[in-house]
Amino acid sequence: MKPLLLVVAALAVAAPAWGQTAPTPAPAAAPAPPLSYGAPIGLEAAQALVDRAVEAGRARGFRLAVAVVEPSGELVAFGRMDDVQYGSIAVAQAKARSSARFRASSASAEERLAAGRMALLAIDGIVPVAGGVPIVVDGRVVGAIGVSGASSAQDDEVARAAIAAVFGG
């Protein structure tokens, strides 16, 4: 009888907690609005980006293809190092196009896919592989750079290094 009384007493003490609801979580912060597009990158700046990316790739011992596109995703400048795999030519352009058209790095798409956002695979033109980086000048996307030929993380590193060398930051 004593064990039964202990169980009833424990239930009586816990009963008020059963009726309580969990507190409502605070609303998530609103996402920042997407960056606006600016005037398309010019040939001189685009070629400087290609040159800096090739230099960065050479210094690291990579063989790369580098594409720079305007905000629409159309090619402005392109370069490939000797003996880069031919598949990297199209991949560099696709990374740049994806990054420009969606105003986000291709690495961010890769991260969302890795987190289970499989719907990305159904969207035409998204390349969820790091190495495509938007080119932002005065808070506006003026184009994007895509790099391919090394690992995706190394491609991304080279793309960001080229942007930093040409535009600072």
N, C-alpha and C positions, 0 to 999 in steps of 0.2 A: 504494500500500500504506500509505503514511504516513497519508492521510486515513482509511482504514479503521481503523487503530490508534487514531487520535484519537477516532473515534466509539465504538469498543468501550471505550476508557478512560472516556469521558464517561458511557456507560451503566453501567459498573461502579460509578462513583462515585455515580450517581443511584439505583441499584437499591435501596439500603436505605431511601430515602425513599418509594419506591412501596409498600413493605410497611407503612408506618406509617399509622395511622388518625388522623383529626382528633380533637382532644380533644372530649370531650362537653361541650356548653355547660352552664353553670350553670342549674339550674332557675329558671324565671321566678317572680318573687315572687307569692305567692297574692293574688288580687284581694281588695280590702277587702269585707267583707260589706255587703250593701245596707243603706241606712238603714231604720230601723223607722218605722212609721206612728205618729203621735200623735193626740191628740184633734183633731177637725176644726176648722179655722179658723172663728171666729165672724163674724157679719155686720159688726160694727163694724170689725174689723181688715181684713176683705175689702173693705169699702167704702173704707177708708183707702187700700188698695193701688190700687184703681181711681182714686181721686181723685189720688193721687201720679203714677200713670202718665199720666193725662190732662194733668196739669200739665207733666210732662216732655215729653210729645208736643207740647203747645201751644208750649212754649219752643223746641222744635226745628223748629217749622213743619210737623209731621206731622198727619195726620188718622187716628185710630186707633180700633180696637175693643179693649176690654180685658175679659177674663173671669177670674174667680177661682173656683176649684173646691175642694171638699174632697178628701181622699185618694181617695175612691171615683171621683172625676171628675165628680161632680154639681155643678152651678152653685150658687154662693153669692151672688156679686155680679157685675154686668155694667154696662158703660157704653160708649157709643160717642160719638165726637165728631161734630159736624155735618159732613155731606158725606163721611163715610168711605165707601169702596166697600162695597156690601152684602155682597159675598163675604167681606170681612174679619170679619164677625160670626161666621159658622160657623168660620172658620179660627182665630180667637182662642180660641174654645171648644175646638176640637179640639187645639190646641197645649197648652192648660192640662190637658185631660183626659189626653192622652198623657203629659205630664210627671208628673202626679200618679200615675197608675196604674203607670207604669214606674219611678217614683222617680228620674228622671234628666231633665236638660234635653233639650229637643227638639233643641238644637244638637249634643248628643253623638250622637244618632241620625243627624243630618245628616252628621257627621264620619265615622261608621262606614259609612254608605252611600257617601260619596265615596271611602272607602278600599276599596270593592269588596264590602262586606258586603250583597249584593243580597237575601239571605234576609229582611232587615228588611221588604222590600216585601210579603212574604207574611203578616206578622203584623198581624192586625186591630187597629186603634186606634193604631198607631205613626204619628206625624207627624214625618218627618225634615226639619223646617224650623225653623230657630232662631226663638225668640220665646216658647217655653214653658219656664218655670223653676220647679222645686219650691220650695216655701216651707218652710224648715227652721227649727224652733224647738226649742232645747235638744236638738239632734241627732236630731230626729224630723220626718218629713214631715207637715205639717198641712194641706197643700193645694198648689196650684200656680197660677201666673198665666200667662195667655196673652195675647200682644199681637200684633195684625196691622194692617197698613195702610201701613207703610213698607217698607223692605227688611228681609229677615229679620235681618240683623246689627243694624239700627237697632231693630227690634222687641225683640230680645234685650237690647240696651242699655237700653231704656226699662223692660223688665220687671225687670232687675237694679237699676236706679236706684230703682224704686218699692219693691222689697224693702228696699234699703238705707235708704231714707227712713223706712220704717215700723218695721223691725226692727233697724236698725243694720247695720254690717258693710260 
